[in-house]
């Protein structure tokens, strides 16, 4: 009996040691990007982040809290364009970086101006502005995304990079009875899909993972009755069309978790 117990104890110690030795090391995580990554709209902003409005409720902060990475650098910033990422956000990247997340491209494509135009001007003017944005996504944005992705790969060659897209804003035929027409809402959703498709192609060509959040937000768009996105907010224009905290935790975080 004593001999058997000793064998069992030895086996447990051996297995425990092996499990410890084979455990995945803690990761070095860097979160880049624009307002969808910084957490605009979710509140609980980190005072030291200033106008970048990085939030403790943004998906990068939530991921870091849940996974306790070896290091966490959060440089995403409200209003960022591709050039801003290259100029201001890549400092923490190095050869030891394991995980990078980023959402970028929406500001380059002029989505803020699209929404302003569609809210304040005629339907035809809105649709023309959307067409202009789509043309930019075809002709100019791919090169700008290439520049960002090339810079990330150069500074963090071993990192797993997760590029996150944007949600569709509207549930068509939903609970909104005033405001934009369903024709305009459909065109805005289509523009988001168009931007996501172009971004996914650039990400794939660089060997990066693309996180499509449209399915995660399905049923929680504006006009759904259970929205995870701010509608137009005249009292805080900057938060308009950005996720609530629920959109960060229920929309973005699960997609990052599935790809990290």
C-alpha positions in Angstrom: 0.0 0.0 0.0 2.8 2.4 1.0 4.7 1.5 -2.2 1.6 2.1 -4.4 0.9 5.5 -2.6 4.5 6.5 -3.3 4.1 5.6 -7.0 0.9 7.6 -7.2 2.4 10.6 -5.4 5.4 10.5 -7.7 3.2 10.3 -10.8 1.2 13.3 -9.6 4.4 15.3 -9.0 5.7 14.3 -12.4 2.5 15.2 -14.2 2.2 18.5 -12.3 5.8 19.4 -13.2 5.3 18.5 -16.8 2.1 20.6 -16.9 4.0 23.5 -15.4 6.9 23.2 -17.8 4.6 23.1 -20.8 2.3 25.9 -19.7 1.9 28.7 -22.2 4.1 31.7 -21.2 2.4 35.0 -20.4 2.2 37.3 -23.4 3.4 40.8 -24.1 0.3 42.6 -25.5 0.1 45.9 -27.4 -3.3 47.5 -28.3 -3.2 49.9 -31.2 -5.9 51.7 -33.1 -8.6 54.3 -33.2 -11.6 55.2 -31.0 -13.2 51.7 -31.4 -10.1 50.3 -29.7 -9.5 53.1 -27.2 -13.1 52.7 -26.0 -14.8 55.9 -26.9 -18.5 55.6 -25.9 -17.9 53.2 -23.0 -17.0 55.7 -20.3 -14.5 55.1 -17.5 -11.8 56.9 -19.4 -8.2 56.8 -18.0 -7.4 60.4 -17.1 -3.8 60.2 -18.2 -4.9 59.3 -21.7 -6.3 62.8 -22.3 -8.1 63.3 -25.6 -7.2 59.7 -26.7 -10.0 58.6 -24.3 -8.7 55.2 -23.5 -11.1 53.3 -21.3 -10.8 50.7 -18.6 -14.0 49.2 -20.2 -12.5 49.0 -23.7 -11.8 45.5 -25.1 -8.0 45.8 -24.7 -8.3 46.6 -21.0 -10.8 43.9 -20.5 -8.6 41.3 -22.2 -5.6 42.4 -20.2 -7.6 42.1 -16.9 -8.8 38.6 -17.8 -5.4 37.2 -19.0 -2.8 39.0 -16.9 -0.3 39.4 -19.7 3.4 39.8 -18.8 3.1 43.4 -20.2 0.3 45.5 -21.6 0.7 48.7 -23.6 -2.4 50.6 -24.6 -1.7 53.2 -27.2 -5.0 53.3 -29.2 -6.3 56.8 -29.5 -9.6 58.5 -30.4 -9.5 60.0 -33.9 -6.5 58.1 -35.0 -5.8 57.5 -38.7 -3.3 55.2 -40.2 -0.6 57.8 -40.2 -1.2 58.5 -36.5 -0.6 54.9 -35.7 2.7 54.9 -37.4 3.8 58.2 -35.9 2.5 57.9 -32.4 1.5 54.3 -31.4 4.2 51.8 -32.3 6.7 52.7 -29.6 6.0 49.7 -27.3 6.4 47.1 -30.2 9.5 45.0 -30.2 10.8 41.6 -31.1 9.3 40.2 -27.8 5.8 41.4 -28.5 3.4 38.4 -28.7 0.0 39.9 -29.4 -1.1 43.1 -31.2 -4.7 44.2 -31.7 -5.8 47.1 -33.9 -8.8 48.7 -35.5 -8.0 51.4 -38.0 -9.2 52.8 -41.4 -12.6 54.2 -40.5 -11.3 57.7 -39.9 -9.2 57.6 -43.1 -12.3 56.7 -45.0 -14.1 59.6 -43.5 -16.9 57.8 -41.7 -17.4 60.7 -39.2 -18.0 63.0 -42.2 -20.2 60.5 -43.8 -22.4 60.3 -40.7 -22.5 64.1 -40.3 -23.5 64.5 -44.0 -26.2 61.9 -43.7 -27.7 63.3 -40.6 -27.7 67.0 -41.6 -28.1 66.9 -45.4 -30.4 65.4 -48.0 -30.6 61.7 -48.9 -29.0 62.2 -52.3 -26.1 64.2 -50.7 -25.6 61.4 -48.1 -25.6 58.7 -50.7 -23.1 60.6 -52.8 -20.8 61.0 -49.8 -21.0 57.3 -49.1 -20.0 56.6 -52.7 -17.0 58.9 -52.3 -16.0 57.0 -49.1 -16.3 53.6 -51.0 -14.1 55.0 -53.8 -11.5 56.0 -51.2 -11.6 52.4 -49.8 -10.9 51.1 -53.3 -8.2 53.5 -54.4 -6.3 54.9 -51.4 -7.0 53.0 -48.2 -5.3 49.7 -49.1 -1.9 51.5 -49.5 -2.4 53.2 -46.1 -3.3 49.9 -44.4 -0.2 48.3 -46.0 2.0 51.0 -44.5 0.6 50.4 -41.0 0.7 46.6 -41.3 4.3 46.7 -42.7 5.4 48.9 -39.8 3.9 46.6 -37.2 5.5 43.5 -38.8 8.9 45.2 -39.0 8.8 46.2 -35.3 7.1 43.0 -33.9 8.0 40.2 -36.4 6.9 37.4 -34.1 3.6 38.9 -32.9 0.2 37.5 -33.6 -1.7 40.5 -35.0 -5.5 40.7 -34.8 -7.1 43.3 -37.0 -10.6 44.1 -35.8 -13.3 45.5 -38.0 -16.4 47.7 -37.5 -20.0 46.8 -36.7 -22.9 47.6 -38.9 -24.7 50.6 -37.3 -28.3 49.9 -38.0 -30.9 47.2 -37.8 -33.0 47.6 -40.9 -36.7 47.7 -40.3 -36.1 48.0 -36.6 -37.6 50.1 -33.8 -36.5 53.6 -35.1 -39.5 55.4 -36.6 -37.8 58.7 -37.2 -34.5 59.9 -38.5 -32.6 58.4 -41.5 -34.5 56.4 -44.1 -34.0 52.7 -44.3 -32.4 53.3 -47.7 -29.7 55.5 -46.1 -29.3 53.1 -43.2 -28.8 50.2 -45.6 -26.2 52.2 -47.5 -24.3 53.0 -44.3 -24.3 49.4 -43.3 -23.1 48.4 -46.8 -20.2 50.9 -46.5 -19.2 49.3 -43.2 -19.2 45.9 -44.9 -17.2 47.4 -47.8 -14.6 48.8 -45.4 -14.4 45.5 -43.5 -13.9 43.5 -46.6 -11.0 45.7 -47.8 -9.4 45.6 -44.3 -9.7 41.8 -44.1 -8.0 41.4 -47.5 -5.1 43.6 -46.4 -4.8 41.8 -43.1 -4.8 38.4 -44.7 -2.1 39.4 -47.2 0.1 40.3 -44.2 -0.6 37.0 -42.4 -2.7 38.7 -39.8 -6.0 37.5 -38.4 -9.2 39.6 -39.1 -11.9 39.8 -36.5 -15.3 40.4 -38.0 -17.5 41.9 -35.3 -20.7 42.2 -37.3 -22.1 38.8 -36.2 -21.3 39.6 -32.5 -23.2 42.9 -32.8 -26.2 41.3 -34.7 -29.4 42.1 -32.8 -27.6 45.0 -31.0 -27.4 47.6 -33.7 -29.1 51.0 -33.5 -32.9 50.5 -33.9 -32.7 47.0 -32.5 -34.3 47.9 -29.2 -31.2 46.5 -27.5 -28.5 48.6 -29.0 -24.8 48.3 -28.1 -24.0 51.4 -30.1 -24.7 55.1 -29.4 -27.0 56.8 -31.8 -26.5 60.5 -32.6 -25.8 62.2 -29.2 -26.0 65.9 -29.5 -24.7 66.3 -25.9 -21.6 64.3 -26.7 -21.0 64.2 -30.4 -17.8 62.3 -30.1 -19.5 59.3 -28.6 -22.1 59.1 -31.5 -22.0 55.7 -33.4 -19.5 54.2 -30.9 -20.0 51.1 -28.7 -21.3 51.3 -25.2 -19.4 49.3 -22.6 -21.7 46.4 -23.5 -20.5 46.6 -27.1 -16.9 46.4 -26.0 -17.5 43.4 -23.6 -20.1 41.6 -25.7 -19.1 42.5 -29.2 -15.3 43.2 -29.5 -13.9 41.2 -26.6 -15.3 37.7 -27.6 -13.9 38.2 -31.1 -10.5 39.0 -29.8 -10.7 36.0 -27.4 -11.5 33.7 -30.3 -8.4 34.9 -32.3 -5.8 35.6 -29.6 
